[in-house]
């Protein structure tokens, strides 16, 4: 039995309508599932557009919360060591301490040389031979409170 052109067109239309109906049923089913996952303060059933709008707002708020959580995450993990000074501040201080230490060493070397040089019976350098006292007095005169070295 052969089908007429009208019957073929009718069958195509019926198949197309079935596919379209199935497509919309799938969309509605997924929108309903999505609506159940969203917080709904009104408590009623949401329309399709309300579901999509609320889902968008909900995702944006979750994204914002996640970003805020990432910002505070290191603090939430518990106690941690905190640098007292940023590295860029500490570097000049360390450099100054090293410079002071270097100057002290030079002074000590000159002092030792000076003690060996005598003019007549009088020593050129007539200070105490206690290096700790010498450096402590030097630190005090410079206003420097050194770390132990």
Residue, then its C-alpha position, 0 to 999 in steps of 0.5 A: x500500500x502506497x501512501x499519498x503525499x498528504x499522508x506522508x506529510x501528516x506522518x512527518x508532522x506527527x513525528x515532528x510534534x512527538x519529538x517537540x513534545x518530548x523535548x519540552x517534557x524534558x525541559x520541564x522535568x529538568x526545570x522542576x528538578x532545578x526549582x526543587x534545588x533552589x531556596x524558595x522563600x515564597x514556598x510556592x511553585x515557581x514559573x519557568x522564568x522565575x526558576x531560571x532567574x532564581x537559579x541565576x541569582x543563587x549561583x551568583x550568590x554562591x560564587x560570591x560566597x566562594x570568593x569570600x571564603x577563599x579570601x579568609x581561608x588561610x585564617x580559617x585553617x587555624x593558627x599560623x605564624x605572622x611576619x612582624x615586618x614585611x620583607x621589604x622593611x626587614x631587608x634594610x634593617x638587616x643590611x644596616x646590622x651587617x654594615x654595623x657589624x662590618x664597621x665593628x670588625x674594621x674598628x677592631x682590626x684598626x685597634x689591634x694594629x694601633x695597640x702594636x704601634x707605640x710612640x715612645x713608651x706610650x701605646x697609641x691606643x690606650x683603651x680597655x682590651x675588652x672587645x665586648x665592652x668596647x662594642x657595647x659602648x660603641x652600640x650605645x653611642x650609636x643608639x643601636x640595640x644589636x641582635x646577638x652576633 
